[in-house]
Amino acid sequence: MVRKFLTPLLGLFASVTIFALGAQLAFADPRDFTLVNGSPVTLTHVYVSPSDTSDWEEDVMGRDVLNPGESVDIVFPASDSNVGKCLYDIKVLARDGREGFLYKVDLCTTTTVTFS
């Protein structure tokens, strides 16, 4: 008797889980990307700003760091006012003070950005 009740319940749970995952992927921002540290230095700050602005946005790393060989997913918030823009400049700062820049990266067609 318990088995008859449990089987449909598990099926329903699996369906809801698959639907939820599909909905999450369907609403992902096309600008979301993975940043890879392919350099030999630790990255302490990462700034991602639309190419048509002259100011850098906030540091997306916060208090975290990105060690050599590590990667981090950069996810744009749903409330971002730059929805629809695809070209972005990316600036990284290393622990040793070095800076790296990438200009006019099309984040709508790129899923991985590597600094090396």
Rosetta blueprint (number, residue, H / E / L):
1 M L
2 V H
3 R H
4 K H
5 F H
6 L H
7 T H
8 P H
9 L H
10 L H
11 G H
12 L H
13 F H
14 A H
15 S H
16 V H
17 T H
18 I H
19 F H
20 A H
21 L H
22 G H
23 A H
24 Q H
25 L H
26 A H
27 F L
28 A L
29 D L
30 P L
31 R L
32 D L
33 F E
34 T E
35 L E
36 V E
37 N E
38 G L
39 S L
40 P L
41 V L
42 T L
43 L E
44 T E
45 H E
46 V E
47 Y E
48 V E
49 S E
50 P E
51 S L
52 D L
53 T L
54 S L
55 D L
56 W L
57 E L
58 E L
59 D E
60 V L
61 M L
62 G L
63 R L
64 D L
65 V L
66 L E
67 N L
68 P L
69 G L
70 E L
71 S E
72 V E
73 D E
74 I E
75 V L
76 F L
77 P L
78 A L
79 S L
80 D L
81 S L
82 N L
83 V L
84 G L
85 K L
86 C L
87 L E
88 Y E
89 D E
90 I E
91 K E
92 V E
93 L E
94 A E
95 R L
96 D L
97 G L
98 R L
99 E E
100 G E
101 F E
102 L E
103 Y E
104 K E
105 V E
106 D E
107 L L
108 C L
109 T L
110 T L
111 T L
112 T E
113 V E
114 T E
115 F E
116 S L
